[in-house]
Amino acid sequence: MMIDTSVSLAFSVYENPGVYALLIGSGVSRAAQIPTGWEVTLDLVKRVAALQGVDEQTDWAEWHRTNYGKDPSYSDLLDQLAQTPDERRSILHSYIEPTPADFAEGKKIPTKAHHAIARLVQAGFVRIIITTNFDRLLENALREVGVEPVVVKSDDDLKGVVPLIHGKCFIVKVHGDYLDTRIRNTETELSSYSTDLNAFINRIIDEHGLIICGWSGDWDPALKAAITRAPNRRYPLFWASRGKPSEGAAALIAQRGGRTIPIDTADTFFEKLERSVSLQVETQRSNPRSIELLVAGAKKYLSKSEFRIQLNDLIAEETRQLIGGTEGEGFDASGNLTPDIFAKRIGRYEASSEPLVRILSILGRWGDGKEFDIAIELIGRFARQGSGSGLVILLGLKSYPAVLLFYGYALGLLKAKRFSDLYRLFSAPLYNSSINENEPLVRMLFLGAWKGASEAGWWKSLPGFDRRKTALSDHLHDIFKAWSKDIVIEADELTLLYEEFEFLAAIAYITLEEKDLGSLKERGKPDGYGRSFVWAPTGRVGWDSETRRVVLNGFAEPARQKAILAAGFAHNSSEFWDETLAQLGRLYDGMRF
């Protein structure tokens, strides 16, 4: 499985705060309807020509060369149109500064991309921004979040600039600032930088990774040269591109060994990057090494009976950590809910639950049955969460740790072929506050039976899951694929184990609902809706026909089927088993459409 490049970037930015510098071009300000320096220059050419009675031209730059023998110059044109700095600022205000009408229409103000970048800077993940833009949208966005940037727009600014290690944020405006008439825009002006500016940019590119967006790479020879000559490759280059990169961009990407990220707009790119990075912050994921040490300790304590006390202490401590990590601020059930908030909430539950879930998986895989009561107590403890008032989906999510613990322990039991304990787990009584009585665990925490799945649309709101038929099941599959190395040798093995679990859970669900073969057949008759099966919660095994065939072939093996039936599945009846498989088959067939 290839990890999406945007995911790799978000992970790298999170793990290496301050290491990446941004290089942003006019494409980032395009949504604000701010013209580029060249567009301003050509418009000034047009305005000068209009004063001379010149008609409309198809190419104003060529007209200027023909009539004046040189490329149009921003500074020269301003000198012709205005005599004082105040006059020049008045001219430039019309291009850059928003009028009341612009404010009302959302023009010439910081875009979503600028605000996302500002949040990344505020959180300490980005410190240096090189830009070819001469507007001040980025500075405005930064000040809105309380960050005062060090702005380098000319050689004069370099003379007193603080060292890179001491500033919270640097903006290097290689084309200058719109209120400074020394702005660079012609080919000659862009062909080289001063010695001091070259040295400053060289250091930035040498010591940082680069995230490029909104810059074509076709112009700015001096900037391209700076990127090309950087001697080191400490950190990678990521180039966010709308469509196929230009020839200039492609050459730079190849020369630097960079990676391309296809994007729709600069707004969506930076918002997604900021959201992905902040999600990792929100989850407050434990250090992977710490989790591995916990898992190693659990394996050691499980190996010998004299370590039972230490094992119990370890579980107790991780239980306290999970309780503390999933209660209090950020876990209330009221307020507005958005896909972003939902994803962050899910991530925080998973990050807090991972250590204990993996320990429980190990107990299932290598335990001897003495741990069963501990597992049920743990699952039950977190399954009782979710009472009170608030949004149904958020109340349901409060018992999400119980779902994760249930799946982890069950997968370990299944891997160990502990079918009797697996059926005991499915049928273990849990208190259901909705009906004020106990119900089998499988009818409380398995897929659609779990109240956290009551509004499935929220699980489809997770990034990349909008078109999934079984979004919750698919998400849990992906989570346990990442957490499965304690109980399986290869990650791909987890898919088969996971779908075997889903199949057996569905069979247990029906077994615990239908007391005998007669009632099963009666309820499975065709009804007025065209259904001819008894319903059970269904996950990815329902549509993954290829893996399901492998699962069924494994269940058909005589010794294995005998062990499963002896555990209590299908009431220890091969006829009940066959009828259940037939009805589930009809249920799953309906998922193809």
C-alpha positions, 0 to 999 in steps of 0.5 A: 500500500502506497501512502498518499504524498499529502499524508507523508507531507503532513506527517513529516511537518508534524514530526519536524516542526520548523524544518520546512520553509514555504515558497509561495507564489501568486497562485496563493493570492489568486483567490483574493483577486490580487494581481501579480507584479507583472499584471500591475506593470502591464496595467500601468503600461496601458494607463500610460498609453491611454494618456497618450491616446494609444488604442487597445493592444493585444500585447502591451509588453511588446508595445512598450518594447517597440516604443521605448526599446526596453522591457516595461519597468514598474519603477519607471512607470510609477515615476511617470505617473506620480511624482511623490511617494504619497502619489505612488502609494495612492496608485498602488492602493487601488491594486492591493488595498480593499475598498469597502465594496471589496470587503463586502465581496471578500476580495483582496483580503487573506484567503483560506490558504493565508489563514491556514499558513498563519495557523501553522506558523502560530503552532510552530510548524512553519517559521520561514516563508519565501514569497514572490508576492508583494501583497501583505495578505500573509502579514495580515493573516499572521497578525490576526493570530498574534504573530508579528513576522520579520519581513525581509523585502530588500537588502536594507532589511537584511542588514538588521535582520535577527538570526534565523534561530531567534525569530518566530516567523520570517517572510522573505519577499524576493520580489519586494513589497508593493509599497516599495518602488524597488519591486522586481518584475522584469526579466532582468530584475529577476535574473539575479539577486544581491550577494547578501540576499543570495547568501540568505536564501542559500542558507534557508534552502540548504537548512530546510525542506521546501513546500512549494505552492502557487509558483510556476517555476518558469520565471524567476531565474535567480530563485530557480538558481538558488534552489538548484545550487543548494548543496544538501538534501537534508529534507525533501521538496514537495511541490503542490501543483494544479495539473501537470507541473510546468517544464521549469517546475518538472526540471526542479523537482527532478533535480531535487528529487522532489515529490509532486502533490496534485491539488485543486486550489491553494486554499484546499491544499493548505487547509488540508495540510493544516488540518492533518497536522493539527489532527496529529496534535489533537490526538496527542499520540503516544510515542511509538517507542513507549507503546512498544515498551508497554507491549513488550512488558505485557508479553513478558508478564504474560509468559510466566505466572509469577508476573501476574501481579505486574501484568495486572498493575500494567493493565490498571495503569493503562486503564487509568491513562485511557480514562484520563485521555478520553474524558474532560475538555474536548469530549463533551457531547454538545455543540456544533459537529463538523467532519473536522471535529468528528475526525479529530474526536475519533483520532483522540479516542484511538490515540488514547486507546492504542496501548491498552487495545494492543495489550488486550490483543496480546492477552487474546493471542497468548492468554490461557483463559485466566485473562478473560474476566479482566478483558470483559471487565475492561470492555464493560467499563468503557461500554457504560460510557455515553449516558446523559444529554447531547448529540446522539453520535457524540454520546455514542462515541464515548463508548468507542474505546470499548469497541476498540478493546472488543475488536482487539481482544477478539482478533487475538482470540481468533488468531489463537483459534480460541473459539470457545472464548471468542463465543463467550466474548460475543455472548457476554452480558453488558448492561444496556441503559436504553432498555434497562437490562443486559444484552450480549456484547455482540449486540451492543458493540458490533458495527451497526448494533453499536450506538456510535454507528447510529448515524453512519454518515459521520463515518463516511465524512472521514477523509477518503471514506465518502464513497465507502459502503461500510465506512465504519468497518473499513476504518476499523480494518485500517486501524487494526492493520496498523496495530496488528503486528503483535498478533500477525506476521504480515499486515496483509494477513490481518484482512483475512483475520478481520473478515473472519471475525466479522463473519463469526460475529454476524453468526454469533449475532444471529445465533443469540437472536434465533433460538432454533432452526425453525425460527431462523427459517421462518424469519428468513422467509421472503417478506413484503420488502423482497428480503429473504434473510435475517439481518445482522450487522454487516461490514466489509466482508459483505462486499469483499467477495474475494476474501469472503470465498477464502473465509468460507473455504477455511470455515468448511474445513471439517476440523475447524468447523467442528471446533467453531460449532463446539464453541457454541456458534450456530447452537452447535448445529451444522444445519443451523450453521448452513442456514445462517451462511445461506441467509448471510450470503443473500444479505451480502449479495444485496450489497453489490448493488 
